[in-house]
């Protein structure tokens, strides 16, 4: 009998949602169970050293990591026994990811974890939902760190914005290669590198990619679709939907780093799917990505603590492997789209082991930038996401910073978002091709792959991964273009780091020298 609440598992209903009926007891689905890692303190110490800027730390190979810090067989055996006692089937297990995927019915999962699952309606559709805590047998309390997937509500949104049909007269657009040139990206094409893209819906059409890359004369970048939790490359045909995100990500990375392979990890848009995609990419021993780009997220308040902790732990693992994780900071300014007037930051950008990517509005002449300010279009609510986390503590590399708000300046006490920025304004957006049509897209969704492509270029030049670079950037802020004009709602740009554009946008030559 489950008798102990799983720490951090408390779920609340989505605002405005209502339970329509109990979930069908015969419905089958899968749940991801995350167990503790071996030698966790040693891994945290290694990750903390990297976070402090200690570049002498040796990155682990994926094989070494699995052996040192993967799941212990005894812990997997305990979960297998629990599953068997409750009629659940283990359909997949991965020691490095510390993940067992269990299959069962609503009735079996409800009994095993002492939850009540309901059919829930909300403004965006329906989902299988739960509220309250997950409960576990006492003997598993120290073993299991997260149970994800019982509730399959949509967990994240893509952070891209299409240019409105009635654009401003001064609107301009750029190809990704033009943006890279304006920022002075180093020469190179990412040869030998792999960039991972995390996608929670939609898909790409190879014919569109061929047309797009041929038009830019960058060759034919290798794009690989990877299925996670049964999700596949499934274009919807709607450029306003997730296809816009998928195509934007591929086209930005593929055009700037055309000799890198692009591995696209498709997963369901749930907390389980999101985490499984990330851990699959991190521990992928076939494609071996050195950079991960994530353009999906949601307000910290929409996540369970167990899910945020599990994903942050995955990013720590990425740091010890020498991977750089670039994450869009959101497109709804200081509120992150949450009503009520309070400030919110987007997760997973708020993880201290992510390079959080905010947005600017970029104006340029033929060969040089003429102005760059915080992206905030005001009229449609689109603005660079940023602010102060309420969940993640202040990282060492942000010690001593302050935040300029519309009501004054105060010391930064928790993790500040974003770290860096780049062109994100749809009115100064990116020329892309989606579902057979050419269009212009902006949003911080474009900035994460922009930075990922930059890192891939640098990795290709140096022959080694840049790895976790946050501390290095904060110690060498002059290697970025400081953005000092504009605001994202309750926060304003300022010299040095700010909660709108972080340390600033890329400045290619000094960044190349630094990394």
N, C-alpha and C positions, 0 to 999 in steps of 0.2 A: 504494500500500500504506500503510495506516494505521501510523504508526510513533512517535507521540508520545501519551502519556497525557493525557487531558483533565483539567485541574486540578480537583480536588474531586469527581470522578465516582465515586470508590470506593464500591461497594455491598457490604453484608454481607447474608447471609440473615436473614430474620426468625427470632427465637428459636423453636426447636422445629419449624421448617419443614424439609421434606425434598424433594429433587428426585425426582420420580416418573419423568420421561422427558424426552427432548429435546422442545422445542416443535415443533409441526407446521411444517415448513419452508415450507409453502404458505399458512400463515395470514397474512392481510393486516391491517395496522393502521397507525396514524399516530404520528409522532414530532415533537415540537416542538424546533426548533433556535433558540437565542437567540444573536444576534451582538452584538458590542460596539456601544456607542452613539457617535455623533459628539460631539466636544467634551465627552468624559466628565469631564475635570477641571473644566471650567467648570460643568457641572451639579452635580458633587459640591461645588464651592465654594458654589454657590447654596443647595444643600440644607443644607450645614454652617452657613451664615449663618442660615438659618431655624431650624435646630436649636439655635443659640445664643440664640435669642430675638429676633433682629433682625427686627422687624416692618416695617421700611422696605423690605424686599425686595418687588419687584413680582412677583406671580404671573404665570406665563406662560399664555397661552391654549393649548388643545390643538393648534391649528394651528401656533402659534409653536414649541411643544415639538417637534412632529414635524419641523419644518424644522431646528431647531437641534440636537436631541439624538436624533433617530430614527436608524435604520440608514442607513449609506451604501450607495448603489446598488452600488458596487464589491464590498462585502462580501456583499451578497445574490447578486451575480453569481457570486462564488467558490463559494458554497454550492450555487447552482443547477448549476454545472458539476460539482461533486462528486457531486450527486444524479444527474445524467445519466450520469456515468461508472459509477455503481453500480446503474443501473436503477430508481432511486427517482423518484417523481413529486412535484413541488411542487404541492400542492393549495390552499395559501393562503399569503399573505405580507402582513405589515403592518409598515410602516416605523416607525411610532411605538412599536409594541410590540416591535420588533426581532426579530420572530418569523417563521420560515418553518415551515410544517407539511408534512412529507414523508410520502408513502404508499409502502408497499412490503411485501414478504413477510418472514417470519422469516429466510429464507435470505439475502435481499438486505441486510437491516439487519445481520445477523450478520457478513457479509463486509465491509460498509462500515465498521463501527465496531469490528471485531475483538472481538466479544463472543460468548458462548455463552448462548443463551436456553433455559430449561427450564420444563417444567410443574411447578409447585411446590405442595405441599399444606401448609397450616398450620391452626391451630385455628379460624380464621375462614373457611376455605374454600380456594380455589385462586387462583393468579395466575401470570402469565408473568414469570419472574424471571431476574435475572442477578446475578453477583457479580464483584468485581474492578473494573478500570478500563475506561472507554471510550477508544478510541484513534482519533487523527485524523491525516491527512496533515500534514506539517510546515508546509505553506503555510497551513493553516487554524488553526494553534495560536493565533495572535494574533487571529484573527477570531471564533471561536466561544467563547462563554462557558458555554453549557450545552446538553446534549442530554438531553431528558426524554421519558419515555414508552416507552422500550425495556422497562423493568420496569413492570408495571401493578399492583403490589401496592396495597392500600388504604392511602393515605397519611395520612389524618386521621380523627378521630372527632368527632361533634357533642358539644358540651359542655352538654347539658341533662340534667336529672334529673327524672323523674316522682316525684310524691309517693307514697311507699309506701302500699299499701292500709290497713295498720294504722298510721295516723298518730298522733302524740302528741296527747294531750288538748288541749294548748295551741296546736295548729296553727291558723294563720290563713291567709287568702289575700287577695290584692288584685287588682283590675283594674289594667292598666298606667296608666290615667288616675289612679287613686288613688295609685299609687306616685309618679307625676309630681307630684301635688299635695302629697304628704307631703314631697317634696324641694324644693318651692317652685319648680318649673319656671316660667319666665316665660310670660305669656299669649302665645298665638300658635298657629298650626296648621301651620307649615312651608310656607306658600304660596309657590309658585314654585320650591321645592327638589325635588331628587330624591335619595333614599337608595338606595344599591346594597346588595343582600344577596347574599353568595356562598354557594351551596348545592351540596353534592357528593352529591346523591341525594334521593329522595323528591319530594314535590310538594304542591300545594295544590288544594283544590276551591273554586271561586268561590262555590258555594252556602253553604259553611261560613263564608266570609269575610262574605258578606252577612248571614247570621244573627248572626254575632258583632258586627260593627260596628253593625248595627241595634239590637242589645240594649244597646250602650253609648251609642247616640244620638250617634254622631260622624260620621254621613254615610257615604259610600261611597268610601273612599280608592282611588286609581287604582293597580292592581297590574299590572305588565308582566312577562311571562316572557321571558327572553332565553336562547337556546340557544347553548352553547359546546361545541365539539368533539363535536357530535351529541347531547349530552345534552338532555333536555327535561323539562318539568313532568310528572312521572310519579308521582302518589300511589300508595303501596304499600297503603294501607288499614290499615296497622299503626301505631297511635299511638306504640308503643314504638320505632319505627324512625325513619328520617330525616324522615318527615312531621311528627313532633313538633317537630323543629328548624325546618323550613320555616315551619310555621304559627305557632310561637312568635315567630319573627323578624318575620314580616309583621304579626302582630296587635299586637306591642309598638310597632313603628314606626307602623303605620297608625292606631292609636288615639290615640297621643300627638301625631303630626304628620299629621292626616288630610287636610290640603290639599297635602301633598307627594306626589309620585308615588313609588312603590316599585318599583324595577327588580330583579327576581330573576334572577341569573345562574346557570343550571344547568350544571354541568360534571361530568365523570367524577371519581370519587374516586381520582385518581392525582396524582403530583407535576406532571405535565404539565397535567392538567385544572385543578388548583388554581391554578397560575400563570397559565394562559391565561384563566381566569375573572377573576382579579384585574386582569390587564393589559387585558382587554377592557373591564371596568368603568371603569378609570382613563382610558382613551383613547376612551371612547364619546362620539362627537360628536353622537349623536342624543338620548340620554336625559340626558347631561351631569350625572352625579351629583356632588354636592358633599360627600357623606359616604359612606363605605363601612363596612358592618358585617360582621364575620367571626366566626362562632361555631364554627368547626371548627379543629382543630389536632392536633398530636402532639408527643411529647417531642423535644427537639433531637437526641437520640441516634438517632432513627429517620429522620432526613433526611440526604441527601448535602449536602456543603458547597456544591456547585454550585447546588442547588435553593434553599438558604437565601440564598445570595448573590444569586441572580437575583431572588428575591422581595423581599429587602431593597432591591435596586436599584429595583424597581417601586414600592415605598413611598416611596423618595426622589423618584422622579418625581412621585408623587402630591403630595408636600409642595410641590414647585416649581409645581404646578398649583393649589394652594390647597385640596386635598382633605384631609379628616380621616379617618383609618383607625382604626376602633375594633375591637379584637380580644379575644375571650374568653381569659382566662388559664388555663383548665382547671379541672376539677372533682375532682381527686384529690390536693389538698394539695401538700406539699413534694416528694413522690416523683413526681408527675405520672403515677402508675399504673405506674411501672417497678419491677420487683422487684430485690432486691439490697441495699436499705438506703441507697443513695446519693440525693442530692437532684437533681432535674431540673426544668427549666422548659419550658413549652410554646412551640412555634413554630407560627404566626408572631407570637404575642404578644411574643416576646422581641426582635423587630426593634426597633432604636432609633427607627425611624420609624413605629411603631405606638403607639396609645394602648391599653396593656394594661389590661384590665378585670377586676378580681378581685371577690370576692363577700362579702356580709355576711348576717347574720340580722337582720331588721328587725321590731321590735315597735312598734305604734302604737295610740293611742287614736282617737277619731273624727276628729280633725283634726291631730294632731301625733305625731311620733315620740317614743316613750317610752324605747326603748333600741336600740342597734345595736352588734353585735359581729361578729367574724370568723365567717364561715360555716364550721362544722366539725361535722358530725353524728356523727362518731366511729363510730357503729355500722355504717354502710354504706360508710364510707370517703370519703364526699362532703365536700369541703372546698375552700376557695378556693385555686386554683393560684397559686404564687408562689415566688420564690427568686432565684438568681443564675445568669445565663447562663454557659455555658462556651465560647460561640462569639463573642458580640458584645461589643466593648470598652465601657468605661465612657463613656457619653455626657456631654457637658459639663454638662448640666443635672442630673446626679446626682453631680457631683464633691462630695466632702466628706461624703457620707452614710454611715451605718453600718447594719449589719444586726443585729437582736437575734435570737439563736437560743436554743434550749433549753440550749445549753452555754456561752453567753456572748455578748458583743457584739464585732463585728469590723468593720473598714472595708470598705465596698463597693468591690470592685476591678473588677468587670465589670458589664454591664448588669443592673440590678435589675428584677424583675417582681413585682407589677403597678405601674401608675401611678395608677390610680383604682379605685373599687369601686362597688357598688350591691347592692341586694337580690338574693340568689341562693339562699337556703335554700329547699328544697322545702317545708319546714314553715312558711315565711312567703312562699309562692310566688305565682305569677301565675295568675289565672283565664284559661284559654284554651279554644279549641275546636279539636279535631283529629279529622279523619275522622268527623265526625258526632256526636262525643261531647264533652261539657264535662269538663275535667280541670284539674288544678293542676300546673304545671311550675316548676322552679327550675333552678339551675345558672348558671355564668357566661355561658352562652349567652344568658340574658335580659339581662345587663348590657351587652353590646356594643350591641345594638339600643336599649337604654334611653339610653345615652350618645349614640348616633347620632341618635335622635329629639330629644334635648335640643339637640344642635348644629344640627339642621335647624330647630328652632324659633328659635334665636338667629340663624341665617343669614337666616331669613325676616324677622325683625324688623329686622336691620341692613342687609339688602339686599346683603350681601357675605359671602363664605365666611370662616369662622373659620380654616380651614387647619390647619397643624401647630401644635398648642397645647401640646405637652408642656413646653417650656421656660417658657412663660408661666405654666403651672400651678405648676411647681416654684418659680418666682420669687414666686408669690402663693398659697402653700399655704393661707392663711387663707380662701380662697374655697371651700374644701371642708370637709366634716364629718369631722374627724379621728376615726378608729376606734382605740381604745387598749386594747381588751379582747379576748382570745381568741388562738388560734393555728391554724396549718394543718399541724401536724406538727412539723417541726424549726425552724419560725420562729414568732415571737411578735409580736403587735401592740405598738406603742410610739408615744409622741407624735411627730408628724411622719410622715415616710415610713417604711413598713415593708414587709417581703416577704410580707405577707398581704393587705393592702387598699390598698397604695400610699399616696397622700396622703389618701385617704378617699373618701366618697360625695358626691354632688352637693349643693350648697347654692345653690339657684337664684338668689336676688337678687344676691349678690356675683359669681357666675359670669356672669350677664347683663351686669353692669357691666364686668367684666373683658374680656369678649369682644366 
